[in-house]
Amino acid sequence: MTYPFRQAGRPWRAVGEGTVSSSDLVREYRGRTVEDVFCGREVSCSSGTCYVLESRSAVDLDGRSPDRAASAVLADLTLVRGIGEATGQRLRRMGYRTVADLVRHPLYRPEAERLLTAVAREDTRGLATWIERRHHRRSDPLLLDISRYYAAEEFLFLDIETLGLASRPIILIGLARVHGGSIVVRQYLLRSVEEEEEALTAVLPDLEAEGTVYVTFNGRAFDLPYLRDRLTRYGIPADLSAPHFDILYPARRRWRASLGTCRLCALEAGVLGVARENDVPGWMVPEFYNIYRRTGNPGPLVPVVEHNRQDLISLARLFGLLRGDDGSPTGTGVKR
């Protein structure tokens, strides 16, 4: 495991459950610069330069498995219009066990053939729309099953940190990809809010790369709309229409009843067995960044960067568990 810091974190005094004190951080890092503290590098883009941190941790995902994805989709007869649970059970008793079998049925043949065509073409966008339309929910486990049409390297895990909930600068953009048993995290850290345009420009090649598939936690409601808003503010044209798996919805379906909440930190503790130390909660990120802005002291940035890095690692691990990469059926991943 590698970290984006030149010096390992110290046991700072906590001000709440696992929360670090900003005053201790300011004292610890007095007289140091961002470049002294972080193992980062400047990268150039069309609008200037920005600062990027890179780290690596052990995380693995199953490889591409289109046959497994197709089997899961075609086993659900209720994807065919006009078939509910009761009708599906009756059809199975009559020998129609998969959608492929329905091509022999005079009533359901046309719809079954259309679905078979989408599966044969590996039309994941069309299949996702089909599943959501038929089942009326974004939490359907089949949506995770169709993620198996993609290779692990195509998933781009995304998490941002901002100075507010709307129309405020993004101060950290975290991106990660899994390859060869490791997750490589790249974090675009704003040394000043004036670097926002440069950071947004620098991440676009990754966000727009051919074959990229977004994976987020509440990214449909927050991260992607926020990025679009900030890109628009600077007049930066962008295509953020890649396929998108937001695991908040299946996580709620799987764990809300047992955990009572589906905040990421609760899922980390209850599902992954991760206990964060010296963390800064997301709602305190603006406060810590503003202390850095006022003082120039990079100490308050350390837990912000680590918070974002751990979010991305946990996001990737939860995604794997939810889709059954631990060997369990889709959506039944448990703490291990």
C-alpha positions in Angstrom: 0.0 0.0 0.0 1.3 3.5 -0.8 0.0 6.8 0.6 0.0 10.3 -0.9 1.9 11.7 2.1 5.6 12.1 2.7 5.1 11.5 6.4 2.8 9.0 8.0 -0.2 10.5 9.9 0.4 11.3 13.6 -2.1 10.3 16.3 -3.7 13.8 16.4 -6.2 14.6 19.2 -9.7 13.6 18.4 -12.5 16.1 18.8 -15.3 13.6 18.2 -15.6 10.0 17.4 -12.6 9.4 15.2 -12.4 13.0 14.2 -9.1 14.9 14.1 -8.5 18.4 15.6 -7.7 21.1 13.1 -5.7 23.0 15.7 -3.4 20.0 16.2 -2.9 19.7 12.5 -2.0 23.4 12.2 0.5 23.0 15.0 1.9 19.8 13.6 2.5 21.1 10.0 3.5 24.7 10.8 6.1 26.1 8.5 5.5 23.4 5.8 4.0 23.6 2.3 1.6 21.4 0.3 4.6 20.1 -1.7 6.5 19.3 1.5 3.6 17.2 2.9 2.2 15.4 -0.2 3.9 13.2 -2.7 2.3 14.9 -5.6 3.3 16.3 -9.0 2.2 19.2 -11.2 0.4 18.2 -14.4 -0.2 20.6 -17.3 -3.4 21.0 -19.3 -4.8 23.5 -21.8 -5.8 25.9 -19.0 -2.7 25.7 -16.9 -1.3 23.4 -14.2 -2.8 21.6 -11.2 -1.5 19.3 -8.5 -2.1 15.5 -8.5 -1.5 12.9 -5.9 -1.3 9.2 -6.7 -1.5 6.2 -4.3 -2.1 2.5 -4.6 -3.9 -0.1 -2.4 -4.9 -3.8 -2.7 -8.4 -4.1 -4.2 -9.5 -6.6 -6.8 -12.6 -7.1 -8.9 -13.8 -10.0 -11.0 -13.0 -9.7 -14.7 -15.5 -9.3 -17.6 -18.1 -12.1 -17.6 -20.7 -11.5 -20.3 -22.1 -15.1 -20.0 -22.8 -14.6 -16.3 -24.5 -11.2 -17.1 -26.6 -12.7 -19.8 -27.7 -15.7 -17.7 -28.9 -13.4 -14.9 -30.9 -11.2 -17.3 -32.4 -14.0 -19.3 -33.5 -15.9 -16.1 -35.9 -13.1 -15.2 -39.1 -13.7 -17.1 -40.7 -10.6 -15.5 -38.5 -8.4 -17.8 -40.9 -9.3 -20.5 -43.9 -7.0 -20.6 -47.1 -8.6 -19.4 -45.3 -11.0 -17.1 -45.5 -10.5 -13.3 -44.4 -12.8 -10.6 -47.5 -15.0 -10.6 -47.5 -15.3 -14.4 -43.8 -16.0 -14.3 -44.2 -18.9 -11.9 -47.0 -20.3 -14.0 -44.8 -20.1 -17.2 -42.0 -21.8 -15.5 -44.2 -24.7 -14.5 -45.1 -24.9 -18.2 -41.4 -25.2 -19.2 -40.6 -21.6 -20.0 -37.6 -21.2 -17.7 -35.7 -18.4 -19.5 -36.5 -15.5 -21.8 -35.0 -17.6 -24.6 -37.7 -20.2 -24.0 -40.4 -17.5 -24.5 -39.6 -17.2 -28.2 -41.8 -20.4 -28.5 -44.7 -18.6 -26.8 -47.1 -16.9 -29.3 -47.9 -14.0 -26.9 -44.5 -13.1 -25.5 -42.3 -13.9 -28.5 -41.9 -10.4 -29.9 -40.8 -8.8 -26.6 -38.6 -11.8 -25.8 -36.8 -11.5 -29.1 -36.2 -7.8 -28.5 -34.7 -8.5 -25.1 -32.5 -11.4 -26.6 -31.2 -9.0 -29.2 -30.2 -6.4 -26.6 -28.4 -9.2 -24.6 -26.6 -10.5 -27.7 -25.5 -6.9 -28.6 -24.3 -6.4 -24.9 -26.4 -3.2 -25.0 -25.9 -2.2 -21.4 -27.5 1.2 -21.7 -30.6 -0.3 -23.3 -30.7 -3.2 -20.7 -30.3 -0.8 -17.8 -33.2 1.3 -19.1 -35.3 -1.9 -19.7 -34.6 -3.1 -16.2 -35.5 0.2 -14.5 -38.6 0.5 -16.6 -39.9 -3.0 -15.9 -38.9 -3.1 -12.2 -39.3 0.6 -11.4 -36.2 0.8 -9.2 -32.6 1.7 -9.4 -31.7 -0.7 -6.7 -32.5 -3.9 -8.8 -29.7 -6.4 -8.5 -29.8 -7.1 -12.2 -28.3 -3.6 -12.8 -25.2 -4.9 -11.0 -25.3 -8.1 -13.0 -25.0 -6.2 -16.3 -21.9 -4.5 -15.0 -20.2 -7.8 -15.8 -20.3 -6.9 -19.5 -17.4 -4.6 -18.6 -13.8 -5.3 -17.7 -12.6 -4.3 -14.3 -10.2 -1.7 -15.8 -13.1 0.1 -17.4 -14.7 1.2 -14.1 -13.8 4.7 -13.0 -14.6 5.3 -9.4 -15.4 8.9 -8.7 -15.7 11.1 -5.5 -15.4 14.8 -5.1 -15.0 17.2 -2.1 -16.5 20.7 -2.3 -16.8 23.9 -0.3 -20.6 23.5 -0.1 -23.6 21.7 -1.4 -24.3 23.9 -4.4 -22.5 26.5 -6.6 -19.3 26.4 -4.5 -15.8 25.4 -5.8 -14.7 21.8 -6.0 -11.5 21.5 -4.0 -10.6 17.8 -4.6 -11.5 15.4 -7.4 -10.8 11.8 -6.6 -10.6 9.2 -9.4 -9.6 5.5 -9.2 -9.3 2.5 -11.4 -8.7 -1.2 -10.4 -6.1 -3.2 -12.3 -4.1 -6.3 -11.5 -5.3 -6.6 -7.9 -4.6 -2.9 -7.0 -6.7 0.2 -7.0 -4.8 3.3 -8.2 -6.2 6.5 -6.8 -5.5 9.8 -8.4 -6.5 12.9 -6.5 -6.6 16.4 -8.0 -6.0 18.7 -5.1 -6.6 22.4 -5.4 -3.8 24.3 -3.8 -6.1 27.4 -4.2 -9.6 27.7 -5.5 -8.2 29.5 -8.5 -7.0 26.1 -9.7 -10.5 24.7 -10.1 -10.7 25.3 -13.9 -7.3 23.6 -14.4 -8.3 20.6 -12.3 -11.6 20.2 -14.1 -9.8 20.3 -17.4 -7.2 17.8 -16.3 -9.7 15.2 -15.3 -11.7 15.3 -18.5 -9.6 12.8 -20.5 -10.4 10.2 -17.8 -14.0 11.1 -17.6 -14.5 11.1 -21.3 -12.2 8.1 -22.2 -13.8 5.6 -24.5 -15.2 2.6 -22.6 -15.2 4.3 -19.3 -18.0 3.4 -16.8 -18.7 5.5 -13.8 -19.1 4.0 -10.3 -20.2 6.4 -7.5 -21.9 6.6 -4.2 -24.8 9.0 -4.6 -23.1 10.3 -7.8 -26.4 10.5 -9.7 -27.7 13.1 -7.3 -24.5 14.9 -6.3 -21.1 14.2 -7.9 -22.0 14.2 -11.6 -24.5 17.1 -11.5 -22.0 19.1 -9.5 -19.2 18.5 -12.0 -21.5 19.5 -14.9 -22.4 22.7 -13.1 -18.8 23.6 -12.4 -17.7 22.7 -16.0 -20.5 24.9 -17.3 -19.4 27.8 -15.1 -16.0 27.8 -16.9 -17.5 27.1 -20.3 -15.7 23.8 -20.6 -17.5 21.4 -23.0 -17.8 17.9 -21.6 -19.5 14.7 -22.3 -20.3 12.9 -19.0 -22.8 10.5 -20.5 -20.8 7.3 -19.8 -22.7 4.4 -18.3 -23.1 4.9 -14.5 -23.5 2.6 -11.6 -24.5 4.4 -8.4 -24.2 1.9 -5.6 -26.2 4.0 -3.1 -29.4 2.4 -4.4 -28.4 -1.3 -4.2 -26.6 -0.6 -0.9 -29.9 0.7 0.6 -31.7 -2.4 -0.7 -29.2 -4.7 0.8 -28.1 -3.2 4.1 -30.5 -0.5 5.3 -32.7 -3.0 7.3 -29.7 -4.5 9.1 -27.7 -1.3 9.6 -30.4 1.3 9.9 -28.4 3.7 7.8 -26.6 3.6 4.5 -24.0 6.4 5.0 -20.7 5.3 3.6 -19.0 5.4 7.0 -21.7 3.1 8.4 -21.3 0.7 5.5 -17.5 0.7 6.0 -17.9 -0.3 9.7 -20.8 -2.7 9.3 -19.9 -4.4 6.0 -16.2 -3.9 5.4 -15.0 -3.8 9.0 -13.2 -0.5 8.4 -12.8 1.8 11.4 -11.5 5.2 10.3 -9.1 7.0 12.7 -8.4 10.7 12.6 -11.0 11.2 10.0 -12.7 14.5 9.0 -16.4 14.0 8.2 -17.6 15.2 4.8 -19.6 18.0 6.3 -16.4 19.4 7.9 -14.3 19.4 4.8 -15.2 23.1 3.9 -14.1 24.2 7.4 -10.8 22.4 7.2 -10.1 23.7 3.7 -10.9 27.2 4.7 -8.5 27.0 7.6 -5.8 26.0 5.0 -6.9 29.0 2.9 -6.6 31.5 5.7 -3.3 30.2 7.2 -1.5 28.6 4.3 -0.9 25.7 6.6 -1.3 22.3 4.7 -2.1 20.3 7.9 -5.9 20.5 7.6 -5.6 19.1 4.1 -4.1 15.9 5.3 -7.3 14.3 6.7 -9.3 15.7 3.8 -7.1 13.9 1.2 -7.1 10.7 3.3 -10.9 10.9 3.7 -11.4 11.1 -0.1 -8.9 8.3 -0.7 -10.6 6.0 1.7 -14.0 6.8 0.2 -12.8 5.6 -3.2 -11.3 2.4 -1.8 -14.4 1.6 0.1 -16.5 2.5 -3.0 -14.6 -0.1 -5.0 -14.8 -2.8 -2.3 -18.6 -2.3 -1.8 -19.2 -2.4 -5.5 -17.4 -5.8 -5.7 -19.4 -7.1 -2.8 -22.7 -5.9 -4.1 -22.3 -7.6 -7.4 -21.1 -10.8 -5.8 -17.3 -10.7 -6.5 -16.8 -12.4 -3.2 -18.6 -15.5 -4.6 -21.9 -14.7 -3.0 -25.1 -14.1 -5.1 -25.5 -10.5 -6.3 -26.5 -8.2 -3.5 -25.7 -10.5 -0.6 -22.2 -9.5 0.2 -21.4 -9.6 3.9 -18.7 -8.4 6.3 -15.5 -10.5 6.1 
